[in-house]
Amino acid sequence: MENKEISFSVTDVKQSPMTIFETAKEMNTGVYIYNRKKVAGVMLTAEQYEELIKKKTSDQGQEVKIAQLNQAIRQKIAFGSLISTKNLDDHLVSLGFISRKVESEDYSEMMNELNETGKIDYHLQKKEDRTNIFAEVIGEQSNQSHLSDKIIVKKIHLRVD
């Protein structure tokens, strides 16, 4: 279906506002209202408006959740310092992320991923709204041979899918 702009004039609104609401409902889109060849506004049905507000509120709530999660991560993990893969995993798991250890106390897969890609990906799924949040732990393995399980976390980037 082609998405083309639906428009009416201010005069049309004065003469038959319900026609415009019916058109918005039928076409499932907002209707542009023109006054002297300039857009004066957009008319929506009450349902369309409420859905728009609900989506906006949900998006804002998502931003707040990400900011809070980011702050919680920064309180647990000091960027630029050494941390063991076990402690990194424990901290992120305590915030709801899925553990990356393969078996009991085996974090070698994390270290392999870090050395191959420069990052370790973590996944968190918010059950209440089925949001997928990913944390990319960007860092490098410690160059001190006796600290092979230690990494330097440079940054943790959160993204939502």
Chimera marker file (.cmm) of the C-alpha trace (Angstrom):
<marker_set name="trace">
<marker id="1" x="0.000" y="0.000" z="0.000" r="1" g="1" b="0" radius="0.5"/>
<marker id="2" x="1.342" y="3.412" z="-0.966" r="1" g="1" b="0" radius="0.5"/>
<marker id="3" x="1.762" y="5.832" z="1.919" r="1" g="1" b="0" radius="0.5"/>
<marker id="4" x="0.592" y="9.152" z="0.524" r="1" g="1" b="0" radius="0.5"/>
<marker id="5" x="-0.198" y="12.308" z="2.409" r="1" g="1" b="0" radius="0.5"/>
<marker id="6" x="-3.878" y="12.939" z="3.109" r="1" g="1" b="0" radius="0.5"/>
<marker id="7" x="-4.806" y="16.592" z="3.455" r="1" g="1" b="0" radius="0.5"/>
<marker id="8" x="-7.767" y="18.898" z="3.875" r="1" g="1" b="0" radius="0.5"/>
<marker id="9" x="-8.167" y="22.636" z="4.199" r="1" g="1" b="0" radius="0.5"/>
<marker id="10" x="-9.204" y="24.609" z="7.285" r="1" g="1" b="0" radius="0.5"/>
<marker id="11" x="-12.485" y="25.287" z="5.450" r="1" g="1" b="0" radius="0.5"/>
<marker id="12" x="-13.047" y="21.512" z="5.150" r="1" g="1" b="0" radius="0.5"/>
<marker id="13" x="-12.527" y="21.208" z="8.916" r="1" g="1" b="0" radius="0.5"/>
<marker id="14" x="-15.130" y="23.927" z="9.571" r="1" g="1" b="0" radius="0.5"/>
<marker id="15" x="-17.646" y="22.354" z="7.189" r="1" g="1" b="0" radius="0.5"/>
<marker id="16" x="-17.264" y="18.688" z="8.149" r="1" g="1" b="0" radius="0.5"/>
<marker id="17" x="-14.796" y="17.780" z="10.888" r="1" g="1" b="0" radius="0.5"/>
<marker id="18" x="-16.177" y="14.242" z="11.249" r="1" g="1" b="0" radius="0.5"/>
<marker id="19" x="-15.290" y="13.484" z="7.623" r="1" g="1" b="0" radius="0.5"/>
<marker id="20" x="-11.660" y="14.207" z="8.455" r="1" g="1" b="0" radius="0.5"/>
<marker id="21" x="-11.718" y="11.976" z="11.545" r="1" g="1" b="0" radius="0.5"/>
<marker id="22" x="-13.337" y="9.197" z="9.501" r="1" g="1" b="0" radius="0.5"/>
<marker id="23" x="-10.633" y="9.574" z="6.847" r="1" g="1" b="0" radius="0.5"/>
<marker id="24" x="-7.890" y="9.430" z="9.507" r="1" g="1" b="0" radius="0.5"/>
<marker id="25" x="-9.444" y="6.255" z="10.912" r="1" g="1" b="0" radius="0.5"/>
<marker id="26" x="-9.990" y="4.669" z="7.487" r="1" g="1" b="0" radius="0.5"/>
<marker id="27" x="-6.465" y="5.435" z="6.272" r="1" g="1" b="0" radius="0.5"/>
<marker id="28" x="-4.957" y="4.769" z="9.726" r="1" g="1" b="0" radius="0.5"/>
<marker id="29" x="-2.910" y="7.965" z="9.552" r="1" g="1" b="0" radius="0.5"/>
<marker id="30" x="-2.964" y="11.586" z="10.574" r="1" g="1" b="0" radius="0.5"/>
<marker id="31" x="-4.555" y="14.090" z="8.207" r="1" g="1" b="0" radius="0.5"/>
<marker id="32" x="-2.708" y="17.309" z="7.391" r="1" g="1" b="0" radius="0.5"/>
<marker id="33" x="-4.786" y="20.487" z="7.606" r="1" g="1" b="0" radius="0.5"/>
<marker id="34" x="-3.692" y="23.332" z="5.326" r="1" g="1" b="0" radius="0.5"/>
<marker id="35" x="-4.389" y="27.027" z="5.673" r="1" g="1" b="0" radius="0.5"/>
<marker id="36" x="-3.432" y="29.039" z="2.581" r="1" g="1" b="0" radius="0.5"/>
<marker id="37" x="-1.059" y="26.358" z="1.252" r="1" g="1" b="0" radius="0.5"/>
<marker id="38" x="0.781" y="25.994" z="4.582" r="1" g="1" b="0" radius="0.5"/>
<marker id="39" x="0.377" y="23.158" z="7.063" r="1" g="1" b="0" radius="0.5"/>
<marker id="40" x="-1.624" y="24.452" z="10.024" r="1" g="1" b="0" radius="0.5"/>
<marker id="41" x="-1.784" y="21.151" z="11.885" r="1" g="1" b="0" radius="0.5"/>
<marker id="42" x="-2.607" y="17.461" z="11.843" r="1" g="1" b="0" radius="0.5"/>
<marker id="43" x="-5.857" y="15.797" z="12.881" r="1" g="1" b="0" radius="0.5"/>
<marker id="44" x="-5.910" y="12.337" z="14.453" r="1" g="1" b="0" radius="0.5"/>
<marker id="45" x="-8.606" y="10.168" z="15.943" r="1" g="1" b="0" radius="0.5"/>
<marker id="46" x="-8.585" y="9.922" z="19.738" r="1" g="1" b="0" radius="0.5"/>
<marker id="47" x="-7.289" y="6.341" z="19.443" r="1" g="1" b="0" radius="0.5"/>
<marker id="48" x="-4.414" y="7.394" z="17.169" r="1" g="1" b="0" radius="0.5"/>
<marker id="49" x="-3.467" y="10.193" z="19.559" r="1" g="1" b="0" radius="0.5"/>
<marker id="50" x="-3.562" y="7.910" z="22.614" r="1" g="1" b="0" radius="0.5"/>
<marker id="51" x="-1.414" y="5.315" z="20.815" r="1" g="1" b="0" radius="0.5"/>
<marker id="52" x="1.096" y="8.032" z="19.936" r="1" g="1" b="0" radius="0.5"/>
<marker id="53" x="1.272" y="9.224" z="23.559" r="1" g="1" b="0" radius="0.5"/>
<marker id="54" x="1.585" y="5.635" z="24.796" r="1" g="1" b="0" radius="0.5"/>
<marker id="55" x="4.486" y="4.986" z="22.413" r="1" g="1" b="0" radius="0.5"/>
<marker id="56" x="6.218" y="8.233" z="23.386" r="1" g="1" b="0" radius="0.5"/>
<marker id="57" x="5.850" y="7.444" z="27.093" r="1" g="1" b="0" radius="0.5"/>
<marker id="58" x="7.163" y="3.920" z="26.498" r="1" g="1" b="0" radius="0.5"/>
<marker id="59" x="10.179" y="5.270" z="24.573" r="1" g="1" b="0" radius="0.5"/>
<marker id="60" x="10.935" y="7.764" z="27.355" r="1" g="1" b="0" radius="0.5"/>
<marker id="61" x="10.623" y="4.985" z="29.951" r="1" g="1" b="0" radius="0.5"/>
<marker id="62" x="13.097" y="2.942" z="27.922" r="1" g="1" b="0" radius="0.5"/>
<marker id="63" x="15.602" y="5.813" z="27.929" r="1" g="1" b="0" radius="0.5"/>
<marker id="64" x="15.274" y="6.122" z="31.710" r="1" g="1" b="0" radius="0.5"/>
<marker id="65" x="15.825" y="2.360" z="32.157" r="1" g="1" b="0" radius="0.5"/>
<marker id="66" x="18.955" y="2.459" z="29.999" r="1" g="1" b="0" radius="0.5"/>
<marker id="67" x="20.313" y="5.474" z="31.915" r="1" g="1" b="0" radius="0.5"/>
<marker id="68" x="19.672" y="3.728" z="35.250" r="1" g="1" b="0" radius="0.5"/>
<marker id="69" x="21.322" y="0.524" z="34.017" r="1" g="1" b="0" radius="0.5"/>
<marker id="70" x="24.290" y="2.507" z="32.735" r="1" g="1" b="0" radius="0.5"/>
<marker id="71" x="24.667" y="4.181" z="36.137" r="1" g="1" b="0" radius="0.5"/>
<marker id="72" x="24.423" y="0.837" z="37.962" r="1" g="1" b="0" radius="0.5"/>
<marker id="73" x="27.151" y="-0.610" z="35.713" r="1" g="1" b="0" radius="0.5"/>
<marker id="74" x="29.442" y="2.364" z="36.397" r="1" g="1" b="0" radius="0.5"/>
<marker id="75" x="28.964" y="1.894" z="40.140" r="1" g="1" b="0" radius="0.5"/>
<marker id="76" x="30.044" y="-1.764" z="39.917" r="1" g="1" b="0" radius="0.5"/>
<marker id="77" x="32.749" y="-1.639" z="37.249" r="1" g="1" b="0" radius="0.5"/>
<marker id="78" x="35.539" y="0.950" z="37.198" r="1" g="1" b="0" radius="0.5"/>
<marker id="79" x="36.508" y="1.704" z="33.618" r="1" g="1" b="0" radius="0.5"/>
<marker id="80" x="40.235" y="1.584" z="32.946" r="1" g="1" b="0" radius="0.5"/>
<marker id="81" x="41.097" y="-0.704" z="35.836" r="1" g="1" b="0" radius="0.5"/>
<marker id="82" x="41.859" y="-4.427" z="35.967" r="1" g="1" b="0" radius="0.5"/>
<marker id="83" x="39.000" y="-6.792" z="36.678" r="1" g="1" b="0" radius="0.5"/>
<marker id="84" x="38.823" y="-10.579" z="36.509" r="1" g="1" b="0" radius="0.5"/>
<marker id="85" x="36.480" y="-12.131" z="33.983" r="1" g="1" b="0" radius="0.5"/>
<marker id="86" x="34.671" y="-13.800" z="36.913" r="1" g="1" b="0" radius="0.5"/>
<marker id="87" x="34.058" y="-10.467" z="38.676" r="1" g="1" b="0" radius="0.5"/>
<marker id="88" x="32.945" y="-8.813" z="35.433" r="1" g="1" b="0" radius="0.5"/>
<marker id="89" x="30.517" y="-11.652" z="34.787" r="1" g="1" b="0" radius="0.5"/>
<marker id="90" x="29.256" y="-11.643" z="38.399" r="1" g="1" b="0" radius="0.5"/>
<marker id="91" x="28.629" y="-7.870" z="38.334" r="1" g="1" b="0" radius="0.5"/>
<marker id="92" x="26.723" y="-7.960" z="35.044" r="1" g="1" b="0" radius="0.5"/>
<marker id="93" x="24.716" y="-11.042" z="36.073" r="1" g="1" b="0" radius="0.5"/>
<marker id="94" x="23.724" y="-9.225" z="39.291" r="1" g="1" b="0" radius="0.5"/>
<marker id="95" x="22.178" y="-6.529" z="37.047" r="1" g="1" b="0" radius="0.5"/>
<marker id="96" x="20.145" y="-9.092" z="35.093" r="1" g="1" b="0" radius="0.5"/>
<marker id="97" x="22.461" y="-9.968" z="32.201" r="1" g="1" b="0" radius="0.5"/>
<marker id="98" x="22.881" y="-13.595" z="31.154" r="1" g="1" b="0" radius="0.5"/>
<marker id="99" x="26.135" y="-15.173" z="32.373" r="1" g="1" b="0" radius="0.5"/>
<marker id="100" x="28.834" y="-15.804" z="29.820" r="1" g="1" b="0" radius="0.5"/>
<marker id="101" x="30.636" y="-18.548" z="31.715" r="1" g="1" b="0" radius="0.5"/>
<marker id="102" x="30.573" y="-21.829" z="29.845" r="1" g="1" b="0" radius="0.5"/>
<marker id="103" x="30.816" y="-24.198" z="32.774" r="1" g="1" b="0" radius="0.5"/>
<marker id="104" x="31.535" y="-23.760" z="36.441" r="1" g="1" b="0" radius="0.5"/>
<marker id="105" x="34.185" y="-21.040" z="36.692" r="1" g="1" b="0" radius="0.5"/>
<marker id="106" x="35.130" y="-21.330" z="32.974" r="1" g="1" b="0" radius="0.5"/>
<marker id="107" x="35.386" y="-17.863" z="31.442" r="1" g="1" b="0" radius="0.5"/>
<marker id="108" x="37.750" y="-18.795" z="28.586" r="1" g="1" b="0" radius="0.5"/>
<marker id="109" x="35.035" y="-18.162" z="25.978" r="1" g="1" b="0" radius="0.5"/>
<marker id="110" x="34.759" y="-14.553" z="27.179" r="1" g="1" b="0" radius="0.5"/>
<marker id="111" x="38.503" y="-14.059" z="26.868" r="1" g="1" b="0" radius="0.5"/>
<marker id="112" x="38.525" y="-15.618" z="23.370" r="1" g="1" b="0" radius="0.5"/>
<marker id="113" x="35.729" y="-13.268" z="22.262" r="1" g="1" b="0" radius="0.5"/>
<marker id="114" x="37.555" y="-10.268" z="23.731" r="1" g="1" b="0" radius="0.5"/>
<marker id="115" x="40.812" y="-11.163" z="21.978" r="1" g="1" b="0" radius="0.5"/>
<marker id="116" x="39.079" y="-11.803" z="18.624" r="1" g="1" b="0" radius="0.5"/>
<marker id="117" x="36.651" y="-8.870" z="18.536" r="1" g="1" b="0" radius="0.5"/>
<marker id="118" x="37.862" y="-6.407" z="21.168" r="1" g="1" b="0" radius="0.5"/>
<marker id="119" x="34.614" y="-6.775" z="23.075" r="1" g="1" b="0" radius="0.5"/>
<marker id="120" x="32.403" y="-9.157" z="25.027" r="1" g="1" b="0" radius="0.5"/>
<marker id="121" x="28.684" y="-9.102" z="24.288" r="1" g="1" b="0" radius="0.5"/>
<marker id="122" x="26.147" y="-9.548" z="27.067" r="1" g="1" b="0" radius="0.5"/>
<marker id="123" x="22.396" y="-9.911" z="26.692" r="1" g="1" b="0" radius="0.5"/>
<marker id="124" x="19.602" y="-8.915" z="29.035" r="1" g="1" b="0" radius="0.5"/>
<marker id="125" x="15.922" y="-9.493" z="28.347" r="1" g="1" b="0" radius="0.5"/>
<marker id="126" x="13.391" y="-7.473" z="30.287" r="1" g="1" b="0" radius="0.5"/>
<marker id="127" x="10.544" y="-9.916" z="30.785" r="1" g="1" b="0" radius="0.5"/>
<marker id="128" x="7.889" y="-7.289" z="31.548" r="1" g="1" b="0" radius="0.5"/>
<marker id="129" x="8.171" y="-5.587" z="28.144" r="1" g="1" b="0" radius="0.5"/>
<marker id="130" x="10.305" y="-8.135" z="26.239" r="1" g="1" b="0" radius="0.5"/>
<marker id="131" x="12.981" y="-5.550" z="25.611" r="1" g="1" b="0" radius="0.5"/>
<marker id="132" x="16.362" y="-6.868" z="24.529" r="1" g="1" b="0" radius="0.5"/>
<marker id="133" x="19.258" y="-4.885" z="25.932" r="1" g="1" b="0" radius="0.5"/>
<marker id="134" x="22.809" y="-5.642" z="24.883" r="1" g="1" b="0" radius="0.5"/>
<marker id="135" x="25.971" y="-4.571" z="26.655" r="1" g="1" b="0" radius="0.5"/>
<marker id="136" x="29.174" y="-4.451" z="24.649" r="1" g="1" b="0" radius="0.5"/>
<marker id="137" x="32.069" y="-4.630" z="27.075" r="1" g="1" b="0" radius="0.5"/>
<marker id="138" x="34.958" y="-3.040" z="25.209" r="1" g="1" b="0" radius="0.5"/>
<marker id="139" x="38.408" y="-3.753" z="26.565" r="1" g="1" b="0" radius="0.5"/>
<marker id="140" x="41.558" y="-5.799" z="26.324" r="1" g="1" b="0" radius="0.5"/>
<marker id="141" x="43.258" y="-8.658" z="28.103" r="1" g="1" b="0" radius="0.5"/>
<marker id="142" x="45.885" y="-7.654" z="30.636" r="1" g="1" b="0" radius="0.5"/>
<marker id="143" x="49.358" y="-7.859" z="29.128" r="1" g="1" b="0" radius="0.5"/>
<marker id="144" x="50.801" y="-9.141" z="32.389" r="1" g="1" b="0" radius="0.5"/>
<marker id="145" x="51.154" y="-12.894" z="31.818" r="1" g="1" b="0" radius="0.5"/>
<marker id="146" x="50.454" y="-13.870" z="35.430" r="1" g="1" b="0" radius="0.5"/>
<marker id="147" x="47.068" y="-12.084" z="35.170" r="1" g="1" b="0" radius="0.5"/>
<marker id="148" x="45.680" y="-14.005" z="32.188" r="1" g="1" b="0" radius="0.5"/>
<marker id="149" x="42.094" y="-13.928" z="33.505" r="1" g="1" b="0" radius="0.5"/>
<marker id="150" x="42.190" y="-10.144" z="34.034" r="1" g="1" b="0" radius="0.5"/>
<marker id="151" x="40.902" y="-7.607" z="31.576" r="1" g="1" b="0" radius="0.5"/>
<marker id="152" x="40.930" y="-3.841" z="31.334" r="1" g="1" b="0" radius="0.5"/>
<marker id="153" x="37.403" y="-2.586" z="30.692" r="1" g="1" b="0" radius="0.5"/>
<marker id="154" x="37.607" y="0.583" z="28.633" r="1" g="1" b="0" radius="0.5"/>
<marker id="155" x="33.909" y="1.166" z="28.032" r="1" g="1" b="0" radius="0.5"/>
<marker id="156" x="30.529" y="-0.535" z="28.203" r="1" g="1" b="0" radius="0.5"/>
<marker id="157" x="28.092" y="0.444" z="25.482" r="1" g="1" b="0" radius="0.5"/>
<marker id="158" x="24.380" y="-0.344" z="25.931" r="1" g="1" b="0" radius="0.5"/>
<marker id="159" x="22.010" y="-0.744" z="23.000" r="1" g="1" b="0" radius="0.5"/>
<marker id="160" x="18.378" y="-1.784" z="22.658" r="1" g="1" b="0" radius="0.5"/>
<marker id="161" x="16.974" y="-4.075" z="19.958" r="1" g="1" b="0" radius="0.5"/>
<link id1="1" id2="2" r="1" g="1" b="0" radius="0.2"/>
<link id1="2" id2="3" r="1" g="1" b="0" radius="0.2"/>
<link id1="3" id2="4" r="1" g="1" b="0" radius="0.2"/>
<link id1="4" id2="5" r="1" g="1" b="0" radius="0.2"/>
<link id1="5" id2="6" r="1" g="1" b="0" radius="0.2"/>
<link id1="6" id2="7" r="1" g="1" b="0" radius="0.2"/>
<link id1="7" id2="8" r="1" g="1" b="0" radius="0.2"/>
<link id1="8" id2="9" r="1" g="1" b="0" radius="0.2"/>
<link id1="9" id2="10" r="1" g="1" b="0" radius="0.2"/>
<link id1="10" id2="11" r="1" g="1" b="0" radius="0.2"/>
<link id1="11" id2="12" r="1" g="1" b="0" radius="0.2"/>
<link id1="12" id2="13" r="1" g="1" b="0" radius="0.2"/>
<link id1="13" id2="14" r="1" g="1" b="0" radius="0.2"/>
<link id1="14" id2="15" r="1" g="1" b="0" radius="0.2"/>
<link id1="15" id2="16" r="1" g="1" b="0" radius="0.2"/>
<link id1="16" id2="17" r="1" g="1" b="0" radius="0.2"/>
<link id1="17" id2="18" r="1" g="1" b="0" radius="0.2"/>
<link id1="18" id2="19" r="1" g="1" b="0" radius="0.2"/>
<link id1="19" id2="20" r="1" g="1" b="0" radius="0.2"/>
<link id1="20" id2="21" r="1" g="1" b="0" radius="0.2"/>
<link id1="21" id2="22" r="1" g="1" b="0" radius="0.2"/>
<link id1="22" id2="23" r="1" g="1" b="0" radius="0.2"/>
<link id1="23" id2="24" r="1" g="1" b="0" radius="0.2"/>
<link id1="24" id2="25" r="1" g="1" b="0" radius="0.2"/>
<link id1="25" id2="26" r="1" g="1" b="0" radius="0.2"/>
<link id1="26" id2="27" r="1" g="1" b="0" radius="0.2"/>
<link id1="27" id2="28" r="1" g="1" b="0" radius="0.2"/>
<link id1="28" id2="29" r="1" g="1" b="0" radius="0.2"/>
<link id1="29" id2="30" r="1" g="1" b="0" radius="0.2"/>
<link id1="30" id2="31" r="1" g="1" b="0" radius="0.2"/>
<link id1="31" id2="32" r="1" g="1" b="0" radius="0.2"/>
<link id1="32" id2="33" r="1" g="1" b="0" radius="0.2"/>
<link id1="33" id2="34" r="1" g="1" b="0" radius="0.2"/>
<link id1="34" id2="35" r="1" g="1" b="0" radius="0.2"/>
<link id1="35" id2="36" r="1" g="1" b="0" radius="0.2"/>
<link id1="36" id2="37" r="1" g="1" b="0" radius="0.2"/>
<link id1="37" id2="38" r="1" g="1" b="0" radius="0.2"/>
<link id1="38" id2="39" r="1" g="1" b="0" radius="0.2"/>
<link id1="39" id2="40" r="1" g="1" b="0" radius="0.2"/>
<link id1="40" id2="41" r="1" g="1" b="0" radius="0.2"/>
<link id1="41" id2="42" r="1" g="1" b="0" radius="0.2"/>
<link id1="42" id2="43" r="1" g="1" b="0" radius="0.2"/>
<link id1="43" id2="44" r="1" g="1" b="0" radius="0.2"/>
<link id1="44" id2="45" r="1" g="1" b="0" radius="0.2"/>
<link id1="45" id2="46" r="1" g="1" b="0" radius="0.2"/>
<link id1="46" id2="47" r="1" g="1" b="0" radius="0.2"/>
<link id1="47" id2="48" r="1" g="1" b="0" radius="0.2"/>
<link id1="48" id2="49" r="1" g="1" b="0" radius="0.2"/>
<link id1="49" id2="50" r="1" g="1" b="0" radius="0.2"/>
<link id1="50" id2="51" r="1" g="1" b="0" radius="0.2"/>
<link id1="51" id2="52" r="1" g="1" b="0" radius="0.2"/>
<link id1="52" id2="53" r="1" g="1" b="0" radius="0.2"/>
<link id1="53" id2="54" r="1" g="1" b="0" radius="0.2"/>
<link id1="54" id2="55" r="1" g="1" b="0" radius="0.2"/>
<link id1="55" id2="56" r="1" g="1" b="0" radius="0.2"/>
<link id1="56" id2="57" r="1" g="1" b="0" radius="0.2"/>
<link id1="57" id2="58" r="1" g="1" b="0" radius="0.2"/>
<link id1="58" id2="59" r="1" g="1" b="0" radius="0.2"/>
<link id1="59" id2="60" r="1" g="1" b="0" radius="0.2"/>
<link id1="60" id2="61" r="1" g="1" b="0" radius="0.2"/>
<link id1="61" id2="62" r="1" g="1" b="0" radius="0.2"/>
<link id1="62" id2="63" r="1" g="1" b="0" radius="0.2"/>
<link id1="63" id2="64" r="1" g="1" b="0" radius="0.2"/>
<link id1="64" id2="65" r="1" g="1" b="0" radius="0.2"/>
<link id1="65" id2="66" r="1" g="1" b="0" radius="0.2"/>
<link id1="66" id2="67" r="1" g="1" b="0" radius="0.2"/>
<link id1="67" id2="68" r="1" g="1" b="0" radius="0.2"/>
<link id1="68" id2="69" r="1" g="1" b="0" radius="0.2"/>
<link id1="69" id2="70" r="1" g="1" b="0" radius="0.2"/>
<link id1="70" id2="71" r="1" g="1" b="0" radius="0.2"/>
<link id1="71" id2="72" r="1" g="1" b="0" radius="0.2"/>
<link id1="72" id2="73" r="1" g="1" b="0" radius="0.2"/>
<link id1="73" id2="74" r="1" g="1" b="0" radius="0.2"/>
<link id1="74" id2="75" r="1" g="1" b="0" radius="0.2"/>
<link id1="75" id2="76" r="1" g="1" b="0" radius="0.2"/>
<link id1="76" id2="77" r="1" g="1" b="0" radius="0.2"/>
<link id1="77" id2="78" r="1" g="1" b="0" radius="0.2"/>
<link id1="78" id2="79" r="1" g="1" b="0" radius="0.2"/>
<link id1="79" id2="80" r="1" g="1" b="0" radius="0.2"/>
<link id1="80" id2="81" r="1" g="1" b="0" radius="0.2"/>
<link id1="81" id2="82" r="1" g="1" b="0" radius="0.2"/>
<link id1="82" id2="83" r="1" g="1" b="0" radius="0.2"/>
<link id1="83" id2="84" r="1" g="1" b="0" radius="0.2"/>
<link id1="84" id2="85" r="1" g="1" b="0" radius="0.2"/>
<link id1="85" id2="86" r="1" g="1" b="0" radius="0.2"/>
<link id1="86" id2="87" r="1" g="1" b="0" radius="0.2"/>
<link id1="87" id2="88" r="1" g="1" b="0" radius="0.2"/>
<link id1="88" id2="89" r="1" g="1" b="0" radius="0.2"/>
<link id1="89" id2="90" r="1" g="1" b="0" radius="0.2"/>
<link id1="90" id2="91" r="1" g="1" b="0" radius="0.2"/>
<link id1="91" id2="92" r="1" g="1" b="0" radius="0.2"/>
<link id1="92" id2="93" r="1" g="1" b="0" radius="0.2"/>
<link id1="93" id2="94" r="1" g="1" b="0" radius="0.2"/>
<link id1="94" id2="95" r="1" g="1" b="0" radius="0.2"/>
<link id1="95" id2="96" r="1" g="1" b="0" radius="0.2"/>
<link id1="96" id2="97" r="1" g="1" b="0" radius="0.2"/>
<link id1="97" id2="98" r="1" g="1" b="0" radius="0.2"/>
<link id1="98" id2="99" r="1" g="1" b="0" radius="0.2"/>
<link id1="99" id2="100" r="1" g="1" b="0" radius="0.2"/>
<link id1="100" id2="101" r="1" g="1" b="0" radius="0.2"/>
<link id1="101" id2="102" r="1" g="1" b="0" radius="0.2"/>
<link id1="102" id2="103" r="1" g="1" b="0" radius="0.2"/>
<link id1="103" id2="104" r="1" g="1" b="0" radius="0.2"/>
<link id1="104" id2="105" r="1" g="1" b="0" radius="0.2"/>
<link id1="105" id2="106" r="1" g="1" b="0" radius="0.2"/>
<link id1="106" id2="107" r="1" g="1" b="0" radius="0.2"/>
<link id1="107" id2="108" r="1" g="1" b="0" radius="0.2"/>
<link id1="108" id2="109" r="1" g="1" b="0" radius="0.2"/>
<link id1="109" id2="110" r="1" g="1" b="0" radius="0.2"/>
<link id1="110" id2="111" r="1" g="1" b="0" radius="0.2"/>
<link id1="111" id2="112" r="1" g="1" b="0" radius="0.2"/>
<link id1="112" id2="113" r="1" g="1" b="0" radius="0.2"/>
<link id1="113" id2="114" r="1" g="1" b="0" radius="0.2"/>
<link id1="114" id2="115" r="1" g="1" b="0" radius="0.2"/>
<link id1="115" id2="116" r="1" g="1" b="0" radius="0.2"/>
<link id1="116" id2="117" r="1" g="1" b="0" radius="0.2"/>
<link id1="117" id2="118" r="1" g="1" b="0" radius="0.2"/>
<link id1="118" id2="119" r="1" g="1" b="0" radius="0.2"/>
<link id1="119" id2="120" r="1" g="1" b="0" radius="0.2"/>
<link id1="120" id2="121" r="1" g="1" b="0" radius="0.2"/>
<link id1="121" id2="122" r="1" g="1" b="0" radius="0.2"/>
<link id1="122" id2="123" r="1" g="1" b="0" radius="0.2"/>
<link id1="123" id2="124" r="1" g="1" b="0" radius="0.2"/>
<link id1="124" id2="125" r="1" g="1" b="0" radius="0.2"/>
<link id1="125" id2="126" r="1" g="1" b="0" radius="0.2"/>
<link id1="126" id2="127" r="1" g="1" b="0" radius="0.2"/>
<link id1="127" id2="128" r="1" g="1" b="0" radius="0.2"/>
<link id1="128" id2="129" r="1" g="1" b="0" radius="0.2"/>
<link id1="129" id2="130" r="1" g="1" b="0" radius="0.2"/>
<link id1="130" id2="131" r="1" g="1" b="0" radius="0.2"/>
<link id1="131" id2="132" r="1" g="1" b="0" radius="0.2"/>
<link id1="132" id2="133" r="1" g="1" b="0" radius="0.2"/>
<link id1="133" id2="134" r="1" g="1" b="0" radius="0.2"/>
<link id1="134" id2="135" r="1" g="1" b="0" radius="0.2"/>
<link id1="135" id2="136" r="1" g="1" b="0" radius="0.2"/>
<link id1="136" id2="137" r="1" g="1" b="0" radius="0.2"/>
<link id1="137" id2="138" r="1" g="1" b="0" radius="0.2"/>
<link id1="138" id2="139" r="1" g="1" b="0" radius="0.2"/>
<link id1="139" id2="140" r="1" g="1" b="0" radius="0.2"/>
<link id1="140" id2="141" r="1" g="1" b="0" radius="0.2"/>
<link id1="141" id2="142" r="1" g="1" b="0" radius="0.2"/>
<link id1="142" id2="143" r="1" g="1" b="0" radius="0.2"/>
<link id1="143" id2="144" r="1" g="1" b="0" radius="0.2"/>
<link id1="144" id2="145" r="1" g="1" b="0" radius="0.2"/>
<link id1="145" id2="146" r="1" g="1" b="0" radius="0.2"/>
<link id1="146" id2="147" r="1" g="1" b="0" radius="0.2"/>
<link id1="147" id2="148" r="1" g="1" b="0" radius="0.2"/>
<link id1="148" id2="149" r="1" g="1" b="0" radius="0.2"/>
<link id1="149" id2="150" r="1" g="1" b="0" radius="0.2"/>
<link id1="150" id2="151" r="1" g="1" b="0" radius="0.2"/>
<link id1="151" id2="152" r="1" g="1" b="0" radius="0.2"/>
<link id1="152" id2="153" r="1" g="1" b="0" radius="0.2"/>
<link id1="153" id2="154" r="1" g="1" b="0" radius="0.2"/>
<link id1="154" id2="155" r="1" g="1" b="0" radius="0.2"/>
<link id1="155" id2="156" r="1" g="1" b="0" radius="0.2"/>
<link id1="156" id2="157" r="1" g="1" b="0" radius="0.2"/>
<link id1="157" id2="158" r="1" g="1" b="0" radius="0.2"/>
<link id1="158" id2="159" r="1" g="1" b="0" radius="0.2"/>
<link id1="159" id2="160" r="1" g="1" b="0" radius="0.2"/>
<link id1="160" id2="161" r="1" g="1" b="0" radius="0.2"/>
</marker_set>
